[in-house]
Amino acid sequence: MSRYISSRAMVYGKVVEDAVIYGPSIIGKGSFIDRWVQIGYPSRERLLRVVGGGLEDLDNVSLGAKIGERCIIRSFTIIYDDVEVGDEVEFGHGVLVRSRSRISSRCRIGSYTQLDGEVKIGENVIIQSLVYLPHLTVVGDNTFIGPNVVVTNDKYPVGEIEGVKIGREVIIGANSTIIAGVTIGDRVVIAAGSTVTKDVPSSKVVKGVPAKEYMDRDEYEEKKKKHYSSAHHV
């Protein structure tokens, strides 16, 4: 596949060979679009109008996506149309971001993570590899999401969609599952492997299946401080 850049796109960054930029997409200054990346891929609604067509047909129905300045988008990532990405956002390989998602500035999105619908990500968020965030998930500023975390949006499949809200400065450990409709308060810590089935108040640490309160965030920070202090003296 050779590089394809829509005549409607505005590109101020670097787009390498084999990348595809659809529709009136905007690529900000200093951004890097790697090989086999697609920006502005049409949502299902628009794709169905041109099934069987080629790149130009997809281009014609695309609403485009907006990529901010100084972003890095690595190979095999697909960003749908009607997506906005802030400045200094870095993507791993094979990330999927669907239409109507919004990613604020200075975030890092790990390889093979999916933002599967209308997902809102705050500033300075780190999402590690193989994370699944479904439609209507909201993530607050300065939050860390470990690898293989799964958020759901359907408590009794197949049924009504209920989004999950994750507050600011939250830490979610690897392999945790967050059940549909849950609200996680600011500064919450969720231990690795936990299943969160109900709301978690701000500044609490929870663990287990189902997750239960274990300590406060301040206690967690003190334990963390002691751990690294002792490790440095070994």
Secondary structure, DSSP 8 states (H G I E B T S, - for coil): ---EE-TT-EE-SEE-TT-EE-TT-EE-TT-EE-TT-EEEE--HHHHGGGTT--HHHHHHH----EE-TT-EE-TT-EEESS-EE-SS-EE-TT-EE-TT-EE-SS-EE-TT-EEESS-EE-TT-EE-TT-EEETT-EE-TT-EE-TT-EE-S-SSSSS-----EE-TT-EE-TT-EE-TT-EE-TT-EE-TT-EE-S-B-TTEEEETTTTEEEEEHHHHHHHHHHHHHHHTT-
